[in-house]
């Protein structure tokens, strides 16, 4: 009985067919027939179709013009949102969102547009969010969205997983405002890489981390944001349930602050300490020794490539690398332990079947970049 259908790795390359013949390999009618053959289907990783049993759709990495045009046509057919902006006498801007039709995709619970920078937030993303009021998982990482999307009042407060990583046109204040409305949030990923940085100000991070919602966080990645000692204190005081934490590029020069942070997070399994100035060749092993001494359960520490290349395995820890892109210190692998380079993804696992069942393209976007 098929519940998850993943065609994201399908390719016509190597079929030795002409361009005309390839057009008839995977036609819309054929795909519709396939879907109708699986009445219990819960997740389909490629196409956006009206199937009431589908709870999760992942459009990860879809960047073609044809894809954008198709989604644009779908959003037009199901009903778009009318967006109006006005200014009052104090030059304050007010935005209103109006939709005349009823939500048509209330059955959808998980939606990903990860690394889909070509789709329009105005004509595609906002209309689809308007038609999916029951989302629990939303991944807009790498999309060309602005504060307009984050200010959209129909973004569900039921969200338990939210990823806004590598979105360069959203403001710190808009992120804080949205997160404060998501009372059930367990996973929040605001990661910024070396090329695209989503900088969240210290004030807004403190607002997020000191809100009642922060006590529910299991995964938090604020890498490349304005992470100061005050932010670490806020995490220590309010996020004791964390299992995965990303604080890359944190402005921390005192190693003891990192040690105190780990002590305060008894459930932590993974932490990203990439490009933090307090780490060097001499004191990194000191941290690992301290972890063993305090019997902390953490098993994976992501660190800078330039640093780990100068270090070596020590005291039950070994160095792992993921395709030359992400580098880790990890405890000696246990028989049933998950691979250390697949502990913390850069995109949401929409189906939650785990990395061992992901297609290659999803693995690339999740763990290799």
Helices and strands as residue ranges (DSSP letters): E 4-5, H 19-22, H 28-36, E 43-44, E 56-58, H 65-78, E 82-87, E 93-98, E 110-112, I 121-125, H 126-130, E 137-139, H 147-150, E 161-163, H 172-181, E 187-189, H 202-209, G 212-216, E 219-221, H 229-238, E 244-246, H 255-263, E 270-272, H 284-293, E 300-303, H 305-308, E 317-322, E 326-331, G 340-342, G 355-357, H 360-367
